[in-house]
């Protein structure tokens, strides 16, 4: 079983915090670390489920990197509700836990097509 590389998760969370707090006037390192810790704590809520499904817990780190690349913008600020929703969505896509209707499952074909275009 893979072990979570907590240092790598922390680094990803710091990167994300720096992005959403970015400001022309700069931002304090303390504020970045505080927000990064909140992001990490939120991400870790999924750890037990992911491990219980026999999946690599380091997908949490990859999800944070994805969110940083695709969704993080400075107006997000220190409110993490958006991050909680993004992590829920990312983990559900990577480690499905819901029975889907045919209409809901059709979206997965769109995701598959998007992934094929990205690669």
N, C-alpha and C positions, 0 to 999 in steps of 0.2 A: 504494500500500500504506500502511495506517495505521501510525503509529509508536506504540510504547508510551509513554504519559505516565507516566514513572517517579515523578514527584512525586505524582501522584494515587494511584498504587499504594502509595507509601510512606504517604500520609495514611490510606488505607483500612486498612493494616496497623497503623498507630499506633492508630486507632480500635478495631480488633479487640483489640490488646494491652491497651488501657485497659479494655475490657470484661471480658476474662478475668482480669485482675489486680485488678479492682475490690475494694476492701476498705474497711471503715469507718475504718480507721486510715490509709488512703491508701497510695500506692505511689510509689516513687522514679521520677523521669523517666528515669534511666539504665536501670532495669529495663524500663520500657515501651519505650524505644528499642531495647534489646537484643532483646527478644522480637519487636518489630515487624520488625527486620532479619532475624530467623530466619523469620518468616512470609513476608517479601518474597522471601528467598532460595528458600524452598520453592515459592512461586508461580511464580517465574521458571524453575523446572525445566520448566514447560509451554510456555514462550515459543516455542522453536524449532518444536515440533510444531504449535502454533496458527498460527504464521506460515506454516509449510510447507503447511498446509491452506488457505491464502489467507483466513484469518479475522482479524478485528480483535483484535489482541493486548490491547486494553483490556478485553476480556471478563474478563481476570484480575482487574482492579480491581473490576468488577461482581460477580464471584464472591466476592471477599473481602467486599464490602459485604453480599451476600446471606448469607454465613456469619455475619457479625457480627449481622445482623438476626435470623436464624432459629435459630442454633445456639450462639452464644457465651454462656457463662455463667461466672461467677467460679470455680466449682470446676475449670475446665479448667486453670488455672494456667499454668506455663511449659512443660509437656510439649506438644510440637507434633505428636505422632503422630496425634492426632485431626484436626488441621488438614490434614496430608498426605492422609489418607483422604478428607476432605471435598473438597479441591481435586481429587483424582483423580476423584471422583464427579461434581463439578460440570463439570469439563472434558470428561469423557466424555459427559455429557448435552448439552453445548453443541456439542461437536465430536466426534461419534461416530467411533469407531475400531475397534469390535468388531462382528463378525457376530453377530447375535442369533438365538436360537431363537424359535419362535412364542411360547413361554411367556415368555421374557425380554422379547420385544418387546411383549407385552401390558402390561407395566408402563409403557411409554411412553404408552399410551392413558390410563393413570391420571394420569401427569404432565401430559398435555395437558388432561385434565379439571380438574386442580388449577390449572393456569395460567389456564384459562378462568374458573374461579370467582374467582381472585385479581383478575382485571382487572375 
